[in-house]
Amino acid sequence: MSQDGVRSFFRSRWLGQVPIDRLFWRDMLMVGTGISISSSAAALILLGLKMPLGLVLAVHFAPVPYNIFLTIAVWRTAETSGTKALLMMLGSALWLIATVVV
């Protein structure tokens, strides 16, 4: 993906130009969760290899800024959406807590 493509990806989500269903289900739950699981698995492998704890924690928590971005994007987009969006706001908050804690 080009630099303009990455910029466009983040910009469209921040400005609420992506449909809430795609943002919540695909971007956050599927892709965001996949990134978090991959990061946690990599951190566990590093821990098993007796790597420094700072490196392990850095790898484990690396997706947190992206996850916060996705949660805020859902909230911003949900402000202009219907009743279903309120449930997505709650779901995104619970998802963020789960991805940070686990």
Secondary structure, DSSP 8 states (H G I E B T S, - for coil): --HHHHHHHHHHHHTT-S-HHIIIIIIIIIIIHHHHHHHHHHHHHHHHTT--HHHHHHHHHTTHHHHHHHHHHHHHHHTTS-HHHHHHHHHHHHHHHHHHH-
